[in-house]
Amino acid sequence: MKKLVALFCIVYALSACSIVPLTGRSQLTIFTTQDLMPLVKEEYNESLTESKVLTSTEEGQEIVKVGNKMAEVVEAYLIEQGYDSLVSELDWEFNLLENEEVNAWCMPGGKVAFYTGILPFTRDETGIAVIMGHELAHAVANHSGERMSQEILMELGVGSIDLAMGQDPTLTQEILLLSIGLASNLKILSFSRKHELEADRMGLIFMAMAGYDPREAPAFWERMAEDSEEDGFDFLSTHPGPSRRIERLNSLMPEAIAIYEQSKGLK
């Protein structure tokens, strides 16, 4: 039986590869964004009922403004690069939730939530764009679909969301939450860190495309690093450390600044 499951996984791995926009990385994606949307809508709406939604406030509207501005630019880029089918699967939504946790997350299809706890670190519109670009990148790269594909193949040996829900709906929902970092089980944490660094790179370029100064990205992580030394964050236990992110972002800065200057008409 184990050999059959292993063979099944290999066949799917060979037949279900796609390319991440911008980075060009090959990924295993049995589940498309469209496949996951019924689960996503249920979980996202539940998140909105469990927290106080502050989207109508001034701070909440700033989240929406930055999200819509960046989503428009990102979609234009994707269409230009031939990813029209991906754009058709995206259904952006941006909300601010009252929660002291320093966090933001994005579900497949572009369902984004910022927690109020992260706002002291974003500080302004450009700071919001740092995190927004990162979260949009998770949706564009279908990181959740990739992580779910890997985990469900290993746990259930199935290559269909319908089969997964029929075989073990509770586990399937838990894997969805795990894939966006909202579950406590960290057994595929290594995938998360790889995706986080990829989202950092894509997010840096996305914010530059939208006319936000990418030099604010390492500045944001410097603020996070200062506070993490004093208080510590659970957020940092499941993500690459600030120093590593700062170093990587700075190495990508020349390309990002060139794109930023072009978007502002400075070149």
WOURJO-V214640 format. One record per helix or strand. SS is the DSSP state (H for helix, E for strand). FROM is the first residue (numbers start at 1). TO is the last residue. If there is no record, write none. Layout:
ss=SS from=FROM to=TO
ss=SS from=FROM to=TO
//
This chain:
ss=H from=2 to=15
ss=E from=17 to=19
ss=E from=26 to=28
ss=H from=33 to=50
ss=E from=53 to=53
ss=H from=58 to=80
ss=H from=84 to=89
ss=E from=93 to=97
ss=E from=104 to=107
ss=E from=111 to=115
ss=H from=116 to=122
ss=H from=125 to=140
ss=H from=143 to=155
ss=H from=161 to=179
ss=H from=189 to=209
ss=H from=215 to=230
ss=H from=234 to=237
ss=H from=242 to=263
//
